[in-house]
């Protein structure tokens, strides 16, 4: 018989409804949830985890990470051998899992080898949904060549952070098909300028409509969807019109583009944590004045873009987009959003909303029958004060991924008995 575990005395977060189920139990068989109930049950045959009245959340989802961005210096990283990057990404992924992220959507970089390494248990990390290489035009956000340089290192280095540089409908179709062939779960396109790239203005658009449509068509042909890097209203609107599923960052959106996002059912994935981290550390890390100026501009607009999205009813998922040592600041994303979103909305953006974006509702992002047994036991109530999730080192008492406990700082039963007056 399959191993049964019951998490009892829990206030279980019902992610779709956004409420806590009092006095709940989560019953797990093997790797999946078989029941969430507030009815009394006999758990005699099960291993018991007593949540002692604490809140239980579904495992968190970060919908925009780069687990292979093991250094903030992306150019130097691109010259490192894949083996060294892989070895370092182990620590990045372990950190994410310890912060309660049991699933992450990699927004380019990670490949099927890393995904397999996690699945086989060679690396402890979140479940990975990979994009492979980003699709970028010549001079686009994932073309790292400095002005004047014609050719550069082979892009086989850097483990996929840099793009499949493709121009024209034929080339973009081939580039998408290559990612599909290599096991991508979603396709990433650079649809506008970016901060970390040397030659593209932040408010520019990238790719023709023809090319963007061809990219979306190829993704759909493989039952995949497209996530688009875009900041400016024009870049956002063109990507949405071409058929992408999510806009990444989107800091500069306006009323019209927010309306269009809602109308077309496209997600916004803001990534506030990376701007906060870079604003603190960018100068020390040697970022150029031009890059820091682009950064200041989008950072100031980050909260405003979420405000606009919320006002128009746009679906929002949680992302972070951190680099190198700044990964440690991943959980800051929760408190950064608290200026515009309610705690429940923020927790939903990191659970059920992200799961829907990724076509994984019922598998991740909610504790439903048949879902992966990914769950957290937390001190404090994140549905009232989402800041507790920004302090995972103290608030996360237990992390379970696919039925396996990967972090546990709950008091031992003996300690608990002693503390009873
Ligand atoms: Zn990114």
Boltz pocket constraint, residues with backbone or C-beta under 6 A from the ligand:
constraints:
  - pocket:
      binder: B
      contacts: [[A, 64], [A, 65], [A, 66], [A, 107], [A, 321]]
      max_distance: 6.0
